[in-house]
Amino acid sequence: MLNQLLGAFELVGGALRPIAARWETATLVVVDMQPAFFPQIDSDVLQQVSREICRAMRRGLPIVIVETKPHINGPTFRSLANLVKDYDRVGFARKRGMNGSRAILAVCRQRAFDVSRFRVCGVYTHYCVEETAVGLGQRRRSADVYVVKRACADPGGNNWSAFPLMANVFLV
């Protein structure tokens, strides 16, 4: 609970320290940015996720793009796929169900991506993003998982006070 109250800070030796330096160097995970999920979602999240992808690419960080049932939901938005088409540190994961953590970790193993820190964004906040972030936190208890609030959307709106509290899952 303390990590949620502190937000973008952590308590180290009795002092608050910004954690931005840590979450900004994490493997970026982009969840379900597919056309079928967007009739009810504000298109601003597409722009925010694009910014996250560009930021990760400028820093040379790994990116994992997660899709669910692309034959039904459509592939990841072309504008996002075009951003990473020539980027050599991108992997694609197909998940079953809402929790994409197993597929993400498999891609990270195959591509030798860092699994000590993850930055998660996408849709739907209180379904797939939440399940994936919590799943990563449970499967990799030594990893920090940062959910980028400005780059997440949910048709019912983002209720960050309802997001599950975990020692290694942070909202930034």
C-alpha positions in Angstrom: 0.0 0.0 0.0 2.8 2.4 0.8 4.1 2.2 -2.8 0.7 3.4 -4.1 0.6 6.3 -1.7 4.1 7.4 -2.6 3.4 7.2 -6.3 6.6 8.1 -8.2 8.8 7.9 -5.0 10.2 5.1 -2.9 11.3 5.1 0.7 15.0 4.4 0.9 16.8 4.7 4.3 14.1 6.9 5.7 14.1 9.3 2.7 11.9 9.6 -0.3 13.7 9.0 -3.6 12.3 9.4 -7.1 11.8 6.1 -8.9 11.5 7.6 -12.3 15.1 6.7 -13.2 14.2 3.0 -12.6 10.9 2.8 -14.4 12.1 4.8 -17.4 14.7 2.1 -18.1 12.3 -0.8 -17.9 11.2 -3.2 -20.7 8.0 -1.6 -22.2 5.0 -3.9 -22.4 2.1 -2.7 -24.7 -1.1 -4.5 -24.0 -4.0 -5.1 -26.4 -3.7 -2.0 -28.6 -6.0 -3.6 -31.1 -8.9 -2.1 -33.1 -11.7 -4.2 -31.5 -11.0 -2.6 -28.1 -11.3 1.0 -29.2 -15.0 1.8 -29.9 -15.3 2.6 -26.2 -11.8 4.0 -25.6 -10.6 7.6 -25.8 -8.2 7.8 -28.7 -5.8 9.9 -26.6 -4.4 6.6 -25.2 -3.2 5.7 -28.7 -1.1 8.9 -28.7 0.2 8.2 -25.2 1.2 4.7 -26.0 2.9 5.9 -29.2 5.0 8.3 -27.0 5.9 5.5 -24.7 7.1 3.4 -27.6 9.1 6.3 -29.1 10.7 7.0 -25.7 11.7 3.3 -25.3 13.2 3.2 -28.8 15.2 6.4 -28.2 16.7 4.8 -25.1 17.3 1.4 -26.9 15.0 -0.4 -24.5 13.2 -3.7 -25.2 9.5 -3.5 -26.2 7.0 -6.4 -26.0 3.7 -5.9 -27.8 1.0 -8.2 -26.5 -2.0 -9.2 -28.5 -5.1 -11.3 -27.8 -6.9 -13.2 -30.6 -5.6 -10.9 -33.5 -7.8 -13.0 -35.9 -10.8 -11.7 -34.1 -9.7 -8.4 -32.5 -7.4 -7.3 -35.4 -3.6 -6.9 -35.1 -2.0 -4.1 -33.1 -2.8 -0.7 -34.6 -0.8 -0.2 -37.8 0.5 3.2 -36.5 2.1 1.4 -33.6 3.3 -1.5 -35.6 4.9 0.9 -38.1 6.8 2.6 -35.3 8.6 -0.6 -34.4 8.8 -2.4 -37.8 12.6 -1.7 -38.1 13.4 -1.8 -34.4 15.5 -4.8 -33.4 14.6 -4.8 -29.7 10.9 -5.6 -30.1 9.1 -8.9 -29.5 5.5 -9.9 -30.1 3.5 -12.0 -27.6 0.1 -13.6 -28.0 -1.7 -14.2 -24.8 -4.6 -16.4 -23.8 -7.1 -14.8 -21.6 -6.5 -11.5 -19.8 -3.1 -12.2 -18.2 -0.3 -11.9 -20.7 2.6 -12.3 -18.2 3.5 -15.9 -19.2 3.7 -15.0 -22.9 5.7 -11.8 -22.1 8.2 -13.7 -20.0 8.6 -16.3 -22.8 9.4 -13.5 -25.3 11.8 -11.9 -22.9 13.6 -15.2 -22.5 13.8 -15.8 -26.2 15.0 -12.3 -27.0 17.3 -12.0 -23.9 15.3 -8.9 -22.7 15.7 -7.5 -19.2 13.1 -9.0 -16.8 14.0 -7.0 -13.7 11.7 -4.0 -14.5 8.6 -3.7 -16.7 6.7 -0.6 -17.8 3.1 -1.6 -18.7 0.6 0.4 -20.8 -2.5 -0.3 -23.0 -6.1 -1.3 -22.7 -8.3 -2.3 -20.8 -6.9 -1.0 -17.5 -9.0 -3.0 -15.1 -8.9 -6.2 -17.1 -5.9 -7.0 -19.3 -3.5 -4.3 -18.1 -4.2 -5.1 -14.4 -4.1 -8.9 -14.9 -0.8 -8.6 -16.8 0.9 -6.2 -14.4 -0.1 -8.3 -11.4 0.8 -11.5 -13.2 4.3 -10.1 -14.0 4.6 -9.1 -10.3 3.6 -12.5 -9.1 5.7 -14.5 -11.6 8.8 -12.3 -11.1 8.7 -11.3 -7.5 12.1 -9.7 -7.7 11.0 -7.5 -10.7 9.4 -4.1 -10.4 6.3 -3.5 -12.5 5.3 0.1 -13.3 1.9 0.8 -14.8 2.0 4.1 -16.8 -1.3 5.7 -15.9 -1.4 8.3 -18.7 -1.0 5.5 -21.3 -3.8 3.2 -20.1 -7.5 3.3 -20.8 -10.7 1.5 -19.7 -14.2 1.9 -21.1 -15.4 2.5 -17.5 -12.7 5.0 -16.8 -9.5 4.4 -14.8 -10.2 3.9 -11.1 -6.6 3.8 -9.8 -7.7 3.5 -6.2 -9.2 0.0 -7.2 -5.9 -1.1 -8.8 -4.5 -4.1 -6.7 -1.8 -3.2 -4.3 1.4 -5.2 -4.4 4.9 -4.6 -3.1 6.4 -4.7 -6.6 3.7 -3.1 -8.7 3.7 0.7 -8.9 1.5 3.3 -10.5 3.5 6.0 -12.2 
